[in-house]
Amino acid sequence: MLKKLLEADEVGLRLEWVGGLPLWEAHPTYRHQKAVDRIRGSIRPKEGEACGCVHVADVYIRFPDGSYKRPDIAIFCREPEELDEAITQIPEAVVEVVSRGYEAKDLEIAPRFYLSQGIKDVVVFDPYTLLVLHLRQDGAYRHISPVELELSSCRLTV
């Protein structure tokens, strides 16, 4: 499966496999990547937490149900073991930056999927409207960027 996903990348498509359904989108724009870089630069551990807040951008994660997703930012408490294949460690948190034309994927499909897989914090940022959604099992919280968020183990500014 991973080989097919990587082949799509060669023709300019980001392909994901979620719950048995293929989802695709074009490669991200400069605005999108600037937002990802800015957010990644702000990620830091919460005071008194042992989490390393290791963050990676745009890497395949293979979930226990067989799904493959490429979150814009995945945050782990420790380094993933996989270096040359899809990561199987479940992130503590993910951040998705909305891509124009793919709002349904970023705002509806991805958050629900991530929460169903046990991810504690899901953050969705729309760089066009500055809307920031912070979703957890206990609810959804709306903010306007810039905002500092306290996740389960880390802090970041969106």
N, C-alpha and C positions, 0 to 999 in steps of 0.2 A: 504494500500500500504506500509506504513512504516513498518508494521509487517513483510511483505515478504522481504523487504530490510534488515531488521535486522536478519532474519533467514539465509540469504545468508552469512552474517558476521560470523555466527556460524560455517560455513564450510570452512572459510578461503577466502571468496570472498568479494570484495567491489562492491556492486551493486548500480547503479544509474539509474534513469529513466529520460531520456532527450527527450522532444518533442515526447513522445509516444514510444521511443525506449529504450530497456534495454541495458545498457553498464556495463561491468564488468571488473575487473582486480584483480590480486592476491594482497594480503596484501603487503604493502611497505617493502622495504629492509632497512637495517641499514644505508646505504649511503643516501637513500631518507630521512629517519627520521632525520639524522644528519643535512642535509640541511634545513629541515623544522625548526628544533630547532634553528639553527644559524640565520636564517632569522627572526623568531619570536623574538629572543632576540634583534634584531636591530630596531624593529618597535617603532617609537616615533612620537608624534605630531609635526606638523610644527609650527615654532615660530609664535605666534599671532593667532593660530587657536583654536577654542573651541572644536574640535573633540577629544574625549578621546582615539581614536586609540585602541579600545578593539579588541583583536585578539583571535581567536579560531582555533584549528586545527581539521580537519577531523570530522566535525559535519554535520549532514544532514540539508540542507536548502530546504524548499518547496517554489517553485517559483509560481507566480500567474497563470502560464499556466499549473500547475499540475506537473511539473517536480521536481524531487528530485536530488540534487547534493551534493557531499561531497568535497568541495574544500580542498586542503591541508592546506591552511590558508585563513580564511575569516576575513576581517577587517571592524569593525563597528564603528560609532562615539559614540554610546551609547550601554550599555548592552542590549542584546536581552532579551525579556520577557520570552520566552519559556525555561524552564529548563529541562523538561522531555519529550519533543517531538521535532519534526523538527522545526527549526527556520523559521519564515515567514518574518522576517525583511530582506530587501535586503541589502547586504553588500555594503560598499563604494568601496571596492577593494577586489580582490582575488589574491592569489598566487598559482600557480600549479608547482610542481616539476615533471619533466618528469620521468616516469618509463620506464625502458628498456622493449621493446616489446609492449608498449602502447603509442608510440609516436603520432600516428594519433589522439587518444583520447585527449591527453594533448596539442598537438600543433595545431590541426585543429578544432575539434569538440567543445572542452570546451571554447576557447576564443570567438568564434563566438556566442555561446550560451550565455555566460556571458554578452557580449556587447549588445545582443538583449534584455536582461532582465533589462537593465539600469544601470549595474555596471559601474562605472566611470573609474576604472583602473584595467586592467588584466595583471598580470606579470607571465610569464612562464620561468622557469629556468631549463636548461638541465645540470645536474651535471656531465655528461660524456664529454660534449664539452665546458662547461662553457658559452654557449650562454644564454643571457637574452633577452627576448622579452617583451617590455612594450607596451601594446595595449590600445588605447583610441578611442573614437568616431572620433577624428581628425587625427588618423593615428597610425602607428606601428613604434616602434623605437627599433633598435638592439644594444645590448651592449655585452661586455664580462665581466664576473664576475672576481673580485669583482667590483661592481659599486653601488654608492648611487643613489637612485631614489627618486624623489619628486613626490608623488601622489597628488591627489586633496586635501587631508586633512592631510596626514601623510608622514613620510619619512621612508625609510628602506634601508638596505644594502643587496644586493644579491650577 
